[in-house]
């Protein structure tokens, strides 16, 4: 009725079930009017096609695109296509977001993007990479530092570009994946700094010593030992670990003495112990490593010589490094997701583009009344 009244092609999709299989199906109906000499509809013909599979592919493509967009958002990765014939450039919304460009006003060409983001040196390097891509046809992967277009903030990006060839074997466009790796870079720099700090702490660490003479019942502590433990009252009347108790956590003194007894029972071998304490003068938590040697006279313990080193900075640096390494591993996982997400977009495009193209050809043929060509294109799709 609409076809007759409007004298124009009418298209309708019918949701039904396949009579043989009972499965849901989608049919596309196209009513084409034929006009008489007075421009009235004298008859019309109907093109009836099963588009169930095409609609499923479209739904799948829609879902995959939504998944891809979410994956790119989480991983902070975008992708682009650079057409060499007209120098046009199209990018995903996430690409423009990480570069600080309004997606609705993104650059239309490579030159526009270069003016927004590149200085002369970066532009020269980019052109050299382009020549390499064209001459070798091989993928390239590199890291680049760029300012955000909106704020000027320096960001770090990892880029991978793949040259694509047409049917004649000529490179006609580039496909690229761009990942924002700024957080990873900052973590790597912080990790290097903490490692250097840890090394320096070991090289110039504060070291003291003590000598506990059991025969003479005397104990010598260097001033550095008192300073390490934050004990201002030297308490020369106390021997052994009693002098350290104000700075030690509960049970630390007993554990140290147990290590000493175990060393004696094993024949007087040297032993080590790390004290965990809290400086009484400023409340700072400390870790102090001790390395002790037992001296004997006539089979009896004569004295203990010990060296004490404040390793608090080293322990804190180690804890910080472990946290940074864990964070770095998470950043590396995001990087792996970056390239998976970009590759998924490329593969989906390769698989679905032929079906979409044949569908377009079928529609064009149908509009011209060429039903045989339309059916052929639909079969190809």
Secondary structure by P-SEA (a helix, b strand, c coil): ccccccccbbbbbbbbcccccccbbbbbbbbbbbbcccccccbbbbbbbbaaaaaaaaaaaaaaaaaaaaaaaaacbbbbbbbccccbbbbcaaaaaaaccccccccccaaaaaaacccaaaaaaaaaaaaaaaaccbbbbbbbbbcccccccbbbbbbbbbbbbcccccccccccccccaaaaaaaaaaaaaaaaaaaaaaacccccbbbbbccccbbbbcaaaaaaacccccccccccccccccccccaaaaaaaaaaaaaaaaccccbbbbbbbbcccccccbbbbbbbbbbbccccccccccccccaaaaaaaaaaaaaaaaaaaaaaaaaaaaaaaaaaaaaaaaacaaaaaaaaaaaaaaaacaaaaaaaaaaac
